[in-house]
């Protein structure tokens, strides 16, 4: 088995359908989806609110 990592730029409020389409086009098995939280403001640093700017999607593919 091999793994492939995809970086998916996302705006959480607007891109749900883009993410759904991207995941449906993958040929392998999705092993994990890892969000990257971008800390911008003081509230985000303390965890009151967060902004996810991209997702790492790990796909298991056949050799």
VMD Tcl script that builds the backbone (N, CA, C; Angstrom):
set m [mol new atoms 189]
animate dup $m
set s [atomselect $m all]
$s set {name element resname resid chain x y z} {
  {N N UNK 1 A 0.830 -1.187 0.000}
  {CA C UNK 1 A 0.000 0.000 0.000}
  {C C UNK 1 A 0.875 1.252 0.000}
  {N N UNK 2 A 0.396 2.249 -0.691}
  {CA C UNK 2 A 1.040 3.555 -0.693}
  {C C UNK 2 A 0.021 4.583 -0.220}
  {N N UNK 3 A 0.545 5.702 0.218}
  {CA C UNK 3 A -0.308 6.782 0.690}
  {C C UNK 3 A -0.009 8.040 -0.109}
  {N N UNK 4 A -1.036 8.835 -0.320}
  {CA C UNK 4 A -0.902 10.114 -1.001}
  {C C UNK 4 A -1.543 11.178 -0.124}
  {N N UNK 5 A -0.869 12.311 0.035}
  {CA C UNK 5 A -1.384 13.408 0.854}
  {C C UNK 5 A -1.808 14.544 -0.069}
  {N N UNK 6 A -3.047 14.986 0.088}
  {CA C UNK 6 A -3.602 16.082 -0.699}
  {C C UNK 6 A -3.793 17.287 0.224}
  {N N UNK 7 A -3.452 18.461 -0.270}
  {CA C UNK 7 A -3.726 19.702 0.459}
  {C C UNK 7 A -4.931 20.350 -0.199}
  {N N UNK 8 A -5.987 20.565 0.578}
  {CA C UNK 8 A -7.234 21.109 0.053}
  {C C UNK 8 A -7.510 22.446 0.718}
  {N N UNK 9 A -7.350 23.535 -0.048}
  {CA C UNK 9 A -7.652 24.886 0.451}
  {C C UNK 9 A -9.158 24.997 0.645}
  {N N UNK 10 A -9.581 25.557 1.774}
  {CA C UNK 10 A -11.016 25.571 2.064}
  {C C UNK 10 A -11.416 26.836 2.821}
  {N N UNK 11 A -12.622 27.289 2.517}
  {CA C UNK 11 A -13.314 28.319 3.290}
  {C C UNK 11 A -14.542 27.606 3.838}
  {N N UNK 12 A -14.529 27.308 5.109}
  {CA C UNK 12 A -15.504 26.389 5.701}
  {C C UNK 12 A -16.958 26.782 5.445}
  {N N UNK 13 A -17.264 28.048 5.342}
  {CA C UNK 13 A -18.655 28.470 5.144}
  {C C UNK 13 A -19.143 28.240 3.713}
  {N N UNK 14 A -18.218 28.244 2.754}
  {CA C UNK 14 A -18.624 28.256 1.354}
  {C C UNK 14 A -18.287 26.995 0.564}
  {N N UNK 15 A -17.343 26.190 1.018}
  {CA C UNK 15 A -16.774 25.149 0.171}
  {C C UNK 15 A -17.185 23.719 0.510}
  {N N UNK 16 A -18.289 23.544 1.178}
  {CA C UNK 16 A -18.710 22.186 1.528}
  {C C UNK 16 A -18.904 21.339 0.273}
  {N N UNK 17 A -19.541 21.880 -0.745}
  {CA C UNK 17 A -19.795 21.116 -1.972}
  {C C UNK 17 A -18.500 20.809 -2.714}
  {N N UNK 18 A -17.498 21.729 -2.653}
  {CA C UNK 18 A -16.210 21.472 -3.295}
  {C C UNK 18 A -15.479 20.314 -2.611}
  {N N UNK 19 A -15.549 20.287 -1.282}
  {CA C UNK 19 A -14.922 19.199 -0.532}
  {C C UNK 19 A -15.613 17.877 -0.838}
  {N N UNK 20 A -16.924 17.883 -0.872}
  {CA C UNK 20 A -17.681 16.670 -1.184}
  {C C UNK 20 A -17.318 16.147 -2.570}
  {N N UNK 21 A -17.231 17.036 -3.540}
  {CA C UNK 21 A -16.866 16.643 -4.901}
  {C C UNK 21 A -15.448 16.081 -4.950}
  {N N UNK 22 A -14.520 16.737 -4.261}
  {CA C UNK 22 A -13.128 16.277 -4.231}
  {C C UNK 22 A -13.034 14.877 -3.630}
  {N N UNK 23 A -13.707 14.651 -2.511}
  {CA C UNK 23 A -13.657 13.343 -1.859}
  {C C UNK 23 A -14.283 12.257 -2.723}
  {N N UNK 24 A -15.351 12.580 -3.435}
  {CA C UNK 24 A -16.004 11.596 -4.301}
  {C C UNK 24 A -15.160 11.236 -5.522}
  {N N UNK 25 A -14.251 12.107 -5.925}
  {CA C UNK 25 A -13.394 11.830 -7.081}
  {C C UNK 25 A -12.153 11.013 -6.721}
  {N N UNK 26 A -11.842 10.875 -5.443}
  {CA C UNK 26 A -10.676 10.083 -5.046}
  {C C UNK 26 A -10.911 8.622 -5.360}
  {N N UNK 27 A -9.867 7.943 -5.828}
  {CA C UNK 27 A -9.989 6.538 -6.184}
  {C C UNK 27 A -9.655 5.617 -5.024}
  {N N UNK 28 A -8.827 6.071 -4.093}
  {CA C UNK 28 A -8.421 5.244 -2.965}
  {C C UNK 28 A -9.314 5.465 -1.754}
  {N N UNK 29 A -8.861 4.927 -0.639}
  {CA C UNK 29 A -9.590 5.028 0.628}
  {C C UNK 29 A -9.064 6.220 1.421}
  {N N UNK 30 A -9.957 7.058 1.917}
  {CA C UNK 30 A -9.557 8.191 2.750}
  {C C UNK 30 A -9.246 7.663 4.148}
  {N N UNK 31 A -8.006 7.866 4.582}
  {CA C UNK 31 A -7.555 7.370 5.876}
  {C C UNK 31 A -7.758 8.426 6.956}
  {N N UNK 32 A -7.489 9.693 6.613}
  {CA C UNK 32 A -7.608 10.758 7.608}
  {C C UNK 32 A -7.840 12.094 6.917}
  {N N UNK 33 A -8.505 12.986 7.635}
  {CA C UNK 33 A -8.673 14.380 7.226}
  {C C UNK 33 A -8.171 15.216 8.388}
  {N N UNK 34 A -7.113 15.996 8.140}
  {CA C UNK 34 A -6.467 16.763 9.206}
  {C C UNK 34 A -6.637 18.251 8.906}
  {N N UNK 35 A -7.364 18.976 9.765}
  {CA C UNK 35 A -7.529 20.417 9.545}
  {C C UNK 35 A -6.303 21.188 10.027}
  {N N UNK 36 A -5.975 22.275 9.327}
  {CA C UNK 36 A -4.931 23.190 9.771}
  {C C UNK 36 A -5.613 24.430 10.315}
  {N N UNK 37 A -5.516 24.618 11.614}
  {CA C UNK 37 A -6.117 25.783 12.260}
  {C C UNK 37 A -5.149 26.951 12.203}
  {N N UNK 38 A -5.594 28.030 11.601}
  {CA C UNK 38 A -4.772 29.227 11.493}
  {C C UNK 38 A -5.159 30.172 12.622}
  {N N UNK 39 A -4.233 30.407 13.532}
  {CA C UNK 39 A -4.491 31.326 14.639}
  {C C UNK 39 A -4.174 32.744 14.187}
  {N N UNK 40 A -5.219 33.558 14.129}
  {CA C UNK 40 A -5.041 34.925 13.640}
  {C C UNK 40 A -5.232 35.939 14.765}
  {N N UNK 41 A -6.328 35.844 15.467}
  {CA C UNK 41 A -6.644 36.843 16.481}
  {C C UNK 41 A -6.396 36.284 17.875}
  {N N UNK 42 A -6.476 37.147 18.847}
  {CA C UNK 42 A -6.289 36.739 20.240}
  {C C UNK 42 A -7.350 35.724 20.649}
  {N N UNK 43 A -8.595 35.911 20.197}
  {CA C UNK 43 A -9.661 34.958 20.503}
  {C C UNK 43 A -9.358 33.587 19.894}
  {N N UNK 44 A -8.797 33.576 18.697}
  {CA C UNK 44 A -8.455 32.308 18.063}
  {C C UNK 44 A -7.281 31.639 18.765}
  {N N UNK 45 A -6.328 32.421 19.234}
  {CA C UNK 45 A -5.183 31.858 19.948}
  {C C UNK 45 A -5.643 31.165 21.224}
  {N N UNK 46 A -6.610 31.747 21.925}
  {CA C UNK 46 A -7.107 31.150 23.161}
  {C C UNK 46 A -8.200 30.114 22.919}
  {N N UNK 47 A -8.519 29.822 21.689}
  {CA C UNK 47 A -9.439 28.745 21.372}
  {C C UNK 47 A -10.909 29.107 21.386}
  {N N UNK 48 A -11.240 30.380 21.514}
  {CA C UNK 48 A -12.640 30.793 21.507}
  {C C UNK 48 A -13.223 30.601 20.111}
  {N N UNK 49 A -12.456 30.936 19.095}
  {CA C UNK 49 A -12.881 30.708 17.711}
  {C C UNK 49 A -11.658 30.295 16.903}
  {N N UNK 50 A -11.903 29.588 15.834}
  {CA C UNK 50 A -10.810 29.122 14.992}
  {C C UNK 50 A -11.161 29.305 13.529}
  {N N UNK 51 A -10.128 29.384 12.708}
  {CA C UNK 51 A -10.305 29.457 11.267}
  {C C UNK 51 A -9.484 28.332 10.661}
  {N N UNK 52 A -10.133 27.493 9.884}
  {CA C UNK 52 A -9.434 26.419 9.188}
  {C C UNK 52 A -9.147 26.916 7.783}
  {N N UNK 53 A -7.851 26.971 7.415}
  {CA C UNK 53 A -7.513 27.485 6.094}
  {C C UNK 53 A -7.243 26.387 5.076}
  {N N UNK 54 A -6.861 25.190 5.519}
  {CA C UNK 54 A -6.755 24.076 4.588}
  {C C UNK 54 A -6.862 22.755 5.326}
  {N N UNK 55 A -7.135 21.704 4.556}
  {CA C UNK 55 A -7.212 20.348 5.083}
  {C C UNK 55 A -6.131 19.510 4.426}
  {N N UNK 56 A -5.518 18.624 5.189}
  {CA C UNK 56 A -4.667 17.601 4.621}
  {C C UNK 56 A -5.506 16.332 4.573}
  {N N UNK 57 A -5.615 15.748 3.400}
  {CA C UNK 57 A -6.417 14.544 3.213}
  {C C UNK 57 A -5.468 13.417 2.827}
  {N N UNK 58 A -5.440 12.368 3.633}
  {CA C UNK 58 A -4.539 11.245 3.405}
  {C C UNK 58 A -5.327 10.121 2.755}
  {N N UNK 59 A -4.848 9.696 1.591}
  {CA C UNK 59 A -5.530 8.677 0.792}
  {C C UNK 59 A -4.635 7.440 0.680}
  {N N UNK 60 A -5.200 6.273 0.950}
  {CA C UNK 60 A -4.479 5.015 0.759}
  {C C UNK 60 A -4.784 4.523 -0.644}
  {N N UNK 61 A -3.715 4.269 -1.435}
  {CA C UNK 61 A -3.894 3.837 -2.814}
  {C C UNK 61 A -3.213 2.484 -3.017}
  {N N UNK 62 A -3.704 1.755 -4.005}
  {CA C UNK 62 A -3.107 0.462 -4.365}
  {C C UNK 62 A -1.787 0.709 -5.071}
  {N N UNK 63 A -0.868 -0.245 -4.957}
  {CA C UNK 63 A 0.428 -0.148 -5.646}
  {C C UNK 63 A 0.267 -0.241 -7.130}
}
mol reanalyze $m
mol bondsrecalc $m
mol representation Tube
mol addrep $m
